[in-house]
Amino acid sequence: MDKLQELINTLSEDDKREFRVFINRQKSKKHRKDLDLFELIAVNVDAIEIQNNLYKTPNKVAYHTLRKRLLKHLTDFIVLKQIDDDTTATSAITGLISLATYLFKNKSYEFAWRTLTKAEQTAIDNEHYELLNAIYQIQIEESDNEFAPNITDIYNKWETNKVLVDENEKTNIAYNFIKKEINEFILKGENKDINQIIESLLTKYKLNNIVFKRPEILYKVLDLTRKVMLSKKDFYNFEPYIIKMYKELVAKHGFSKKNHFYKIHILYMIAHILYRNRKFKNSNTYLDKMKASMLEHNKSYYKQFYPKYIMLSAANFTFLNKNGKSINLLNDIKSSIFKKLPIEDQLNIKMNLSIYYGYANEYKKCNFIIQTLNHSDNWLTKKMGVEWVMKKNMIEIMIQYELENFEIALNRIRSFERNFTQLFSHPIYARANEFIQTVKSILNNPSIIKDVNFIDKVTASLVKIPFEQEDLQAMGFYAWLKAKMLNKNSYTVLLDIVNQNKNNN
């Protein structure tokens, strides 16, 4: 793909609108060819047609000059946007360093030193040791004027900080070795105790104590472990491990303001794994802790985590027989801040809302919401992953079945078979194919749904793994099918299946 087109394709529709304003900020030209080029690339017009649109006669030199100018504008826009969107102190510190450097160059020494001192304190407060190292280097270079502190004092601070910089680098390198070994573990598919593996790796790379001093490292290790556990559907073994690590960190060092992001994220991870383990009330308890943390420190991470908080709250309420509340929560976010959310959150909210309307038997609303996704499956696969798109297609088939559009449902099944056939050999996706083949059989022979042998065969083929490892979304598909065979309400059947032999206190 053309690199400029690839860059433009990373922009959301809101980003593109902001860029159009940005490129016209100086208003030096009434008509901008660089903006015309942007619009043409944004709709995937090829290079030859672009030149024909922009110039009366083809002009490769002018075209490539124009591309460079557009690339510079895009780079400036993205850099400024990254700074604006940065919820950490990194951008603030680098901005202060740049301002101090400018002031030193222009001999405004008192102002420069005040600015650099502010950058130093901000870096200390946020444990940005590498940036702090750069600040001390500048301080040493500029230590020969009347506003500078004693050079020996600066050197001593630099020396103390250098130990932390080295520790940081070693920790990050060790973490990446751990990540490599964990990824190899996933690829080999070995059936070993991942908690013991993590503990041995932490010992091997001498991170046992550091992870509790440095919540960032603990968060990264927990996130890696979580991904492995989710891939194995081993939710139960991960739950006590992550809660133990979180409580140990709180007891030993706790979370400071500079580590607040990791506190919120770890609380979300705990709430999510409790949800996976069908401990919905416990999950909501941790979500309450998460929300309380989101409100701290001037709500600095509130906007970032709010969509996750709402979506998981809604999921819990649905399985606590409060599906109407789930629908209201997602509709509220759709009518307020929806357009400001990342596209991934927008898509997940729409998908979840469609599912909850399905549980409420409002299939016309399901269909309407699914149709508002407004993107091809190829685009959605790049953005959300193949499993997400597969589930979307399965939901579309169920919706058409419920709306009694049986021919449309069969056409969707044929498309499903074509698009996902290569995945069906994989154990994770095999049951998805079995589910669709079952629906296909019912569509081709409606009376079969009452056949006892057919029902037994379906149950045996779709319920294969231990109950505690079963995925909640997979249960949703099976419950819908079981409800059809028993002529019952699918939401009632789902709650019966999910909550059987479970104590959700």
Residue pairs with C-beta under 8 A, 6 or more apart in sequence:
1 9
2 41
2 47
4 41
4 67
4 70
4 71
4 74
5 41
5 44
7 71
7 74
7 78
8 16
8 38
8 41
8 42
8 74
11 19
12 342
12 343
14 339
14 340
15 81
16 42
18 77
18 81
19 38
19 73
19 74
19 77
20 35
20 38
22 73
22 76
22 77
22 80
23 32
23 34
23 35
23 38
23 73
23 77
24 32
24 35
33 54
33 66
34 66
34 69
34 70
34 73
36 53
36 54
37 50
37 54
37 66
37 67
37 70
38 70
38 74
40 49
40 50
40 53
40 54
41 50
45 53
47 63
50 63
51 58
51 59
51 60
51 63
52 58
54 63
54 66
55 62
55 63
82 91
83 91
83 95
87 261
87 300
87 301
87 304
88 126
88 261
89 122
89 123
89 125
89 126
89 128
89 258
90 128
90 131
92 122
93 119
93 122
93 123
93 126
93 128
93 131
94 131
96 115
96 116
96 118
96 119
96 122
97 116
97 119
97 131
97 134
97 135
97 138
99 115
100 112
100 113
100 115
100 116
100 119
100 138
101 138
103 109
103 111
103 112
103 115
104 112
104 138
104 142
109 142
109 145
109 146
109 147
110 147
112 142
112 147
113 142
113 147
113 148
116 135
116 138
116 139
116 142
119 131
119 135
120 132
120 135
120 136
120 139
122 128
123 129
123 131
123 132
123 135
124 132
125 257
125 258
126 258
127 258
127 259
129 161
129 164
129 165
129 168
130 165
130 168
132 161
132 165
133 158
133 161
133 162
133 165
136 154
136 157
136 158
136 161
137 158
139 148
139 149
139 154
140 151
140 154
140 155
140 158
142 148
143 149
143 151
143 154
148 154
167 210
171 207
171 210
171 214
171 217
174 205
174 206
174 207
175 205
175 207
175 217
175 220
175 221
177 205
178 198
178 201
178 202
178 205
178 207
178 221
178 224
179 224
181 201
182 197
182 198
182 201
182 224
182 225
182 228
185 192
185 194
185 197
185 228
186 227
186 228
186 231
193 237
194 225
194 228
194 229
194 232
194 234
194 237
194 238
195 225
195 237
195 238
195 241
198 221
198 224
198 225
198 241
201 207
202 208
202 211
202 221
207 217
207 221
210 217
211 217
211 218
211 221
211 245
211 249
212 218
212 248
212 249
212 252
212 253
213 253
215 249
215 253
215 255
215 259
215 262
215 263
215 266
216 259
216 262
218 245
218 249
218 262
218 266
219 262
219 265
219 266
222 242
222 245
222 266
222 269
223 265
223 269
225 238
225 241
225 242
226 238
226 242
226 269
226 273
229 235
229 237
229 238
229 273
230 276
233 465
233 469
233 470
233 471
234 469
235 273
235 276
235 277
235 468
235 469
236 277
236 468
236 469
238 273
239 270
239 273
239 274
239 277
242 266
242 269
242 270
242 273
243 270
246 266
246 267
246 270
249 255
255 262
255 263
257 297
260 293
260 296
260 297
260 300
260 301
261 301
263 293
264 290
264 293
264 294
264 301
264 305
265 305
267 286
267 287
267 289
267 290
267 293
268 287
268 290
268 305
268 308
268 309
268 312
270 286
271 283
271 284
271 286
271 287
271 290
271 312
272 283
272 312
274 280
274 282
274 283
274 286
275 283
275 312
275 315
275 316
275 472
276 472
277 468
278 319
278 472
278 498
278 499
278 502
278 504
279 502
279 504
280 316
280 317
280 319
280 320
280 504
281 316
281 320
281 504
281 505
282 504
282 505
283 312
283 316
284 313
284 316
287 309
287 312
287 313
287 316
290 305
290 309
291 309
294 301
294 302
294 305
294 306
294 309
295 302
303 337
306 333
306 337
307 333
307 341
307 342
307 345
307 348
307 349
308 345
310 329
310 330
310 333
311 330
311 345
311 348
311 349
311 352
313 329
314 325
314 326
314 327
314 329
314 330
314 352
314 356
315 326
315 352
315 472
317 323
317 325
317 326
317 329
318 326
318 356
318 359
319 472
319 495
319 498
319 499
320 504
321 495
323 356
323 359
323 360
323 491
324 360
326 352
326 356
327 353
327 356
327 357
327 360
330 349
330 352
330 353
330 356
331 353
333 341
333 349
334 349
334 353
338 346
338 349
339 346
341 349
343 383
344 383
344 384
347 373
347 380
347 383
347 384
347 388
348 384
350 369
350 370
350 372
350 373
351 370
351 388
351 391
351 392
351 395
353 369
354 365
354 366
354 369
354 370
354 395
354 399
355 366
355 395
355 476
357 363
357 365
357 366
357 369
358 366
358 395
358 398
358 399
358 402
358 480
358 490
359 490
359 491
359 494
360 491
361 402
361 489
361 490
361 491
363 399
363 402
363 403
364 403
366 395
366 399
366 402
367 399
367 400
367 403
370 392
370 395
370 396
370 399
373 380
373 392
375 383
377 389
377 392
377 393
377 419
380 388
380 389
380 392
381 388
381 389
386 420
386 423
387 428
387 429
390 416
390 420
390 423
390 429
390 432
391 473
393 412
393 415
393 416
393 419
393 420
394 416
394 432
394 435
394 436
394 477
396 412
397 409
397 412
397 413
397 416
397 436
397 439
398 439
398 477
398 480
400 406
400 408
400 409
400 412
401 409
401 439
401 443
406 443
409 439
409 443
410 440
410 443
410 444
413 436
413 439
413 440
413 443
416 436
417 433
417 436
420 429
420 432
420 433
423 429
423 432
424 430
424 432
424 433
431 461
431 462
431 464
431 474
434 461
434 462
435 462
435 477
435 478
435 481
438 458
438 461
438 462
438 481
439 481
441 448
441 454
442 448
442 449
442 484
448 454
449 484
449 485
450 485
454 485
455 485
458 481
458 485
459 482
462 478
462 481
463 478
467 500
467 501
472 498
475 494
475 497
475 498
476 494
478 497
479 490
479 491
479 493
479 494
479 497
479 498
480 490
480 493
480 494
482 488
482 493
482 497
483 489
483 490
483 492
483 493
483 494
484 490
486 493
